[in-house]
Amino acid sequence: LSSFELWFDIDSLSEAENVVAAEREQNILSMLHQILTPFLLRRLKTDVALEVPPKKEIVVYAPLTAKQETLYTAVVNKTIAKVLG
């Protein structure tokens, strides 16, 4: 009787489905790695010159042109109108 019940045990079935889903996910991840590998540059810290100075970031503010400001205002007003209306 116990072996018969094991054949139709729902818990073990869902566990098997979890294993299949995990395998499928691993296969998809592996395929994604194969596809992306030629496009990714991965360097180790030992391969990079450590004496390179840290990069400098400079923030440059640029005002909107008149046309950009008009379009921006129109989008903002329409969005606010949707939220309020």
PyMOL CGO cylinders between C-alpha atoms (Angstrom):
from pymol import cmd
from pymol.cgo import CYLINDER

trace = [
    CYLINDER, 0.00, 0.00, 0.00, 2.79, 2.46, 0.85, 0.3, 1, 1, 1, 1, 1, 1,
    CYLINDER, 2.79, 2.46, 0.85, 4.55, 1.95, -2.49, 0.3, 1, 1, 1, 1, 1, 1,
    CYLINDER, 4.55, 1.95, -2.49, 1.23, 2.52, -4.28, 0.3, 1, 1, 1, 1, 1, 1,
    CYLINDER, 1.23, 2.52, -4.28, 0.71, 5.76, -2.35, 0.3, 1, 1, 1, 1, 1, 1,
    CYLINDER, 0.71, 5.76, -2.35, 4.23, 6.90, -3.27, 0.3, 1, 1, 1, 1, 1, 1,
    CYLINDER, 4.23, 6.90, -3.27, 3.34, 6.64, -6.96, 0.3, 1, 1, 1, 1, 1, 1,
    CYLINDER, 3.34, 6.64, -6.96, 0.60, 9.21, -6.47, 0.3, 1, 1, 1, 1, 1, 1,
    CYLINDER, 0.60, 9.21, -6.47, 2.24, 11.36, -3.80, 0.3, 1, 1, 1, 1, 1, 1,
    CYLINDER, 2.24, 11.36, -3.80, 1.57, 14.98, -4.76, 0.3, 1, 1, 1, 1, 1, 1,
    CYLINDER, 1.57, 14.98, -4.76, 4.39, 16.36, -2.59, 0.3, 1, 1, 1, 1, 1, 1,
    CYLINDER, 4.39, 16.36, -2.59, 7.02, 14.31, -4.37, 0.3, 1, 1, 1, 1, 1, 1,
    CYLINDER, 7.02, 14.31, -4.37, 5.52, 15.38, -7.71, 0.3, 1, 1, 1, 1, 1, 1,
    CYLINDER, 5.52, 15.38, -7.71, 5.85, 19.06, -6.87, 0.3, 1, 1, 1, 1, 1, 1,
    CYLINDER, 5.85, 19.06, -6.87, 9.41, 18.39, -5.70, 0.3, 1, 1, 1, 1, 1, 1,
    CYLINDER, 9.41, 18.39, -5.70, 10.17, 16.80, -9.08, 0.3, 1, 1, 1, 1, 1, 1,
    CYLINDER, 10.17, 16.80, -9.08, 8.68, 19.83, -10.80, 0.3, 1, 1, 1, 1, 1, 1,
    CYLINDER, 8.68, 19.83, -10.80, 10.94, 22.07, -8.71, 0.3, 1, 1, 1, 1, 1, 1,
    CYLINDER, 10.94, 22.07, -8.71, 13.96, 20.05, -9.80, 0.3, 1, 1, 1, 1, 1, 1,
    CYLINDER, 13.96, 20.05, -9.80, 12.92, 20.34, -13.46, 0.3, 1, 1, 1, 1, 1, 1,
    CYLINDER, 12.92, 20.34, -13.46, 12.34, 24.08, -13.09, 0.3, 1, 1, 1, 1, 1, 1,
    CYLINDER, 12.34, 24.08, -13.09, 15.76, 24.52, -11.46, 0.3, 1, 1, 1, 1, 1, 1,
    CYLINDER, 15.76, 24.52, -11.46, 17.41, 22.55, -14.27, 0.3, 1, 1, 1, 1, 1, 1,
    CYLINDER, 17.41, 22.55, -14.27, 15.59, 24.62, -16.89, 0.3, 1, 1, 1, 1, 1, 1,
    CYLINDER, 15.59, 24.62, -16.89, 16.68, 27.83, -15.17, 0.3, 1, 1, 1, 1, 1, 1,
    CYLINDER, 16.68, 27.83, -15.17, 20.28, 26.62, -15.04, 0.3, 1, 1, 1, 1, 1, 1,
    CYLINDER, 20.28, 26.62, -15.04, 20.17, 25.75, -18.76, 0.3, 1, 1, 1, 1, 1, 1,
    CYLINDER, 20.17, 25.75, -18.76, 18.78, 29.17, -19.63, 0.3, 1, 1, 1, 1, 1, 1,
    CYLINDER, 18.78, 29.17, -19.63, 21.47, 30.84, -17.54, 0.3, 1, 1, 1, 1, 1, 1,
    CYLINDER, 21.47, 30.84, -17.54, 24.17, 28.76, -19.21, 0.3, 1, 1, 1, 1, 1, 1,
    CYLINDER, 24.17, 28.76, -19.21, 22.88, 29.65, -22.68, 0.3, 1, 1, 1, 1, 1, 1,
    CYLINDER, 22.88, 29.65, -22.68, 22.75, 33.32, -21.73, 0.3, 1, 1, 1, 1, 1, 1,
    CYLINDER, 22.75, 33.32, -21.73, 26.38, 33.18, -20.60, 0.3, 1, 1, 1, 1, 1, 1,
    CYLINDER, 26.38, 33.18, -20.60, 27.40, 31.55, -23.88, 0.3, 1, 1, 1, 1, 1, 1,
    CYLINDER, 27.40, 31.55, -23.88, 25.60, 34.22, -25.89, 0.3, 1, 1, 1, 1, 1, 1,
    CYLINDER, 25.60, 34.22, -25.89, 26.98, 37.17, -23.91, 0.3, 1, 1, 1, 1, 1, 1,
    CYLINDER, 26.98, 37.17, -23.91, 30.57, 36.00, -23.38, 0.3, 1, 1, 1, 1, 1, 1,
    CYLINDER, 30.57, 36.00, -23.38, 31.92, 37.41, -26.68, 0.3, 1, 1, 1, 1, 1, 1,
    CYLINDER, 31.92, 37.41, -26.68, 30.48, 40.83, -25.82, 0.3, 1, 1, 1, 1, 1, 1,
    CYLINDER, 30.48, 40.83, -25.82, 31.73, 41.11, -22.24, 0.3, 1, 1, 1, 1, 1, 1,
    CYLINDER, 31.73, 41.11, -22.24, 35.17, 42.24, -21.19, 0.3, 1, 1, 1, 1, 1, 1,
    CYLINDER, 35.17, 42.24, -21.19, 36.18, 40.82, -17.87, 0.3, 1, 1, 1, 1, 1, 1,
    CYLINDER, 36.18, 40.82, -17.87, 39.51, 41.80, -16.41, 0.3, 1, 1, 1, 1, 1, 1,
    CYLINDER, 39.51, 41.80, -16.41, 41.10, 40.59, -13.24, 0.3, 1, 1, 1, 1, 1, 1,
    CYLINDER, 41.10, 40.59, -13.24, 42.58, 43.02, -10.77, 0.3, 1, 1, 1, 1, 1, 1,
    CYLINDER, 42.58, 43.02, -10.77, 46.01, 41.50, -11.41, 0.3, 1, 1, 1, 1, 1, 1,
    CYLINDER, 46.01, 41.50, -11.41, 45.69, 42.35, -15.13, 0.3, 1, 1, 1, 1, 1, 1,
    CYLINDER, 45.69, 42.35, -15.13, 44.91, 46.01, -14.53, 0.3, 1, 1, 1, 1, 1, 1,
    CYLINDER, 44.91, 46.01, -14.53, 47.58, 48.55, -13.67, 0.3, 1, 1, 1, 1, 1, 1,
    CYLINDER, 47.58, 48.55, -13.67, 47.05, 49.45, -10.04, 0.3, 1, 1, 1, 1, 1, 1,
    CYLINDER, 47.05, 49.45, -10.04, 48.88, 52.76, -10.32, 0.3, 1, 1, 1, 1, 1, 1,
    CYLINDER, 48.88, 52.76, -10.32, 46.18, 54.27, -12.54, 0.3, 1, 1, 1, 1, 1, 1,
    CYLINDER, 46.18, 54.27, -12.54, 44.78, 57.34, -10.77, 0.3, 1, 1, 1, 1, 1, 1,
    CYLINDER, 44.78, 57.34, -10.77, 41.08, 57.35, -9.90, 0.3, 1, 1, 1, 1, 1, 1,
    CYLINDER, 41.08, 57.35, -9.90, 38.80, 58.77, -12.54, 0.3, 1, 1, 1, 1, 1, 1,
    CYLINDER, 38.80, 58.77, -12.54, 37.52, 62.30, -12.23, 0.3, 1, 1, 1, 1, 1, 1,
    CYLINDER, 37.52, 62.30, -12.23, 33.87, 63.04, -12.78, 0.3, 1, 1, 1, 1, 1, 1,
    CYLINDER, 33.87, 63.04, -12.78, 32.79, 66.54, -13.70, 0.3, 1, 1, 1, 1, 1, 1,
    CYLINDER, 32.79, 66.54, -13.70, 29.10, 67.44, -13.63, 0.3, 1, 1, 1, 1, 1, 1,
    CYLINDER, 29.10, 67.44, -13.63, 28.17, 69.98, -16.27, 0.3, 1, 1, 1, 1, 1, 1,
    CYLINDER, 28.17, 69.98, -16.27, 24.73, 71.55, -16.06, 0.3, 1, 1, 1, 1, 1, 1,
    CYLINDER, 24.73, 71.55, -16.06, 23.13, 72.65, -19.31, 0.3, 1, 1, 1, 1, 1, 1,
    CYLINDER, 23.13, 72.65, -19.31, 19.88, 74.59, -19.40, 0.3, 1, 1, 1, 1, 1, 1,
    CYLINDER, 19.88, 74.59, -19.40, 17.00, 73.41, -21.57, 0.3, 1, 1, 1, 1, 1, 1,
    CYLINDER, 17.00, 73.41, -21.57, 16.39, 75.16, -24.84, 0.3, 1, 1, 1, 1, 1, 1,
    CYLINDER, 16.39, 75.16, -24.84, 13.07, 76.99, -25.20, 0.3, 1, 1, 1, 1, 1, 1,
    CYLINDER, 13.07, 76.99, -25.20, 11.59, 74.12, -27.23, 0.3, 1, 1, 1, 1, 1, 1,
    CYLINDER, 11.59, 74.12, -27.23, 12.81, 71.51, -24.73, 0.3, 1, 1, 1, 1, 1, 1,
    CYLINDER, 12.81, 71.51, -24.73, 11.34, 73.50, -21.85, 0.3, 1, 1, 1, 1, 1, 1,
    CYLINDER, 11.34, 73.50, -21.85, 7.99, 73.78, -23.64, 0.3, 1, 1, 1, 1, 1, 1,
    CYLINDER, 7.99, 73.78, -23.64, 7.87, 70.04, -24.29, 0.3, 1, 1, 1, 1, 1, 1,
    CYLINDER, 7.87, 70.04, -24.29, 9.00, 69.24, -20.75, 0.3, 1, 1, 1, 1, 1, 1,
    CYLINDER, 9.00, 69.24, -20.75, 6.31, 71.47, -19.25, 0.3, 1, 1, 1, 1, 1, 1,
    CYLINDER, 6.31, 71.47, -19.25, 3.65, 69.89, -21.47, 0.3, 1, 1, 1, 1, 1, 1,
    CYLINDER, 3.65, 69.89, -21.47, 4.65, 66.39, -20.38, 0.3, 1, 1, 1, 1, 1, 1,
    CYLINDER, 4.65, 66.39, -20.38, 4.75, 67.34, -16.69, 0.3, 1, 1, 1, 1, 1, 1,
    CYLINDER, 4.75, 67.34, -16.69, 1.35, 69.06, -16.84, 0.3, 1, 1, 1, 1, 1, 1,
    CYLINDER, 1.35, 69.06, -16.84, -0.22, 66.12, -18.67, 0.3, 1, 1, 1, 1, 1, 1,
    CYLINDER, -0.22, 66.12, -18.67, 1.20, 63.70, -16.11, 0.3, 1, 1, 1, 1, 1, 1,
    CYLINDER, 1.20, 63.70, -16.11, -0.06, 65.80, -13.21, 0.3, 1, 1, 1, 1, 1, 1,
    CYLINDER, -0.06, 65.80, -13.21, -3.47, 66.08, -14.87, 0.3, 1, 1, 1, 1, 1, 1,
    CYLINDER, -3.47, 66.08, -14.87, -3.64, 62.28, -15.19, 0.3, 1, 1, 1, 1, 1, 1,
    CYLINDER, -3.64, 62.28, -15.19, -2.71, 61.82, -11.54, 0.3, 1, 1, 1, 1, 1, 1,
    CYLINDER, -2.71, 61.82, -11.54, -5.17, 64.43, -10.30, 0.3, 1, 1, 1, 1, 1, 1,
    CYLINDER, -5.17, 64.43, -10.30, -7.94, 63.65, -12.77, 0.3, 1, 1, 1, 1, 1, 1,
]
cmd.load_cgo(trace, "trace")
